[in-house]
Amino acid sequence: MRPIVYFFAFIFIGIPLVIYLLYLIYRTTKNTDSGMKNMILGLHVTLFGGILVLDDNMDFIVFGYVIAVLGLILSLIGMSKAR
């Protein structure tokens, strides 16, 4: 694809997706007292991001890395709540 398509896809798909995931992390960590639930949710998000990274047909590999890193952050927040 052309670079302009990647640019517009990042603006209209990537940025709202990252903002929604950050909102989901904020809402989940605020409402739950259990750190284990946050760690499990972070693990699932990390695995989903890893699957997206390994997919050969996906043109936007960066989104998989962003999702995986957000999952790791969520797991670390849950780990700090578990103690």
MOUR-V266909 format. One record per backbone hydrogen bond with DSSP energy under -0.5 kcal/mol. CO is the residue of the C=O (numbers start at 0). NH is the residue of the N-H. E is the energy in kcal/mol with one decimal. If there is no record, write none. Layout:
co=CO nh=NH e=E
co=CO nh=NH e=E
This chain:
co=1 nh=4 e=-0.7
co=1 nh=5 e=-1.5
co=2 nh=6 e=-2.1
co=3 nh=7 e=-2.3
co=4 nh=8 e=-2.4
co=5 nh=9 e=-2.3
co=6 nh=10 e=-2.0
co=7 nh=11 e=-2.8
co=8 nh=12 e=-2.2
co=8 nh=13 e=-1.5
co=9 nh=14 e=-2.3
co=12 nh=16 e=-1.6
co=13 nh=17 e=-2.3
co=14 nh=18 e=-2.4
co=15 nh=19 e=-2.4
co=16 nh=20 e=-2.3
co=17 nh=21 e=-2.4
co=18 nh=22 e=-2.2
co=19 nh=23 e=-2.5
co=20 nh=24 e=-2.4
co=21 nh=25 e=-2.4
co=22 nh=26 e=-2.8
co=23 nh=27 e=-2.4
co=24 nh=28 e=-2.5
co=25 nh=29 e=-1.8
co=26 nh=30 e=-2.0
co=27 nh=31 e=-1.7
co=32 nh=34 e=-0.5
co=33 nh=37 e=-1.0
co=34 nh=38 e=-2.2
co=35 nh=39 e=-2.4
co=36 nh=40 e=-2.4
co=37 nh=41 e=-2.4
co=38 nh=42 e=-2.1
co=39 nh=43 e=-2.2
co=40 nh=44 e=-2.3
co=41 nh=45 e=-2.3
co=42 nh=46 e=-2.3
co=43 nh=47 e=-2.2
co=44 nh=48 e=-2.3
co=45 nh=49 e=-2.2
co=46 nh=50 e=-2.1
co=47 nh=51 e=-2.0
co=48 nh=52 e=-1.8
co=49 nh=53 e=-1.8
co=50 nh=54 e=-0.9
co=54 nh=57 e=-0.6
co=58 nh=60 e=-1.0
co=59 nh=62 e=-0.9
co=59 nh=63 e=-0.6
co=60 nh=63 e=-0.6
co=60 nh=64 e=-1.3
co=61 nh=65 e=-2.2
co=62 nh=66 e=-2.5
co=63 nh=67 e=-2.2
co=64 nh=68 e=-2.4
co=65 nh=69 e=-2.3
co=66 nh=70 e=-2.0
co=67 nh=71 e=-1.9
co=68 nh=72 e=-2.2
co=69 nh=73 e=-2.2
co=70 nh=74 e=-2.1
co=71 nh=75 e=-2.2
co=72 nh=76 e=-2.2
co=73 nh=77 e=-2.2
co=74 nh=78 e=-2.2
co=75 nh=79 e=-2.0
co=76 nh=80 e=-1.6
co=77 nh=81 e=-1.5
co=78 nh=82 e=-0.7
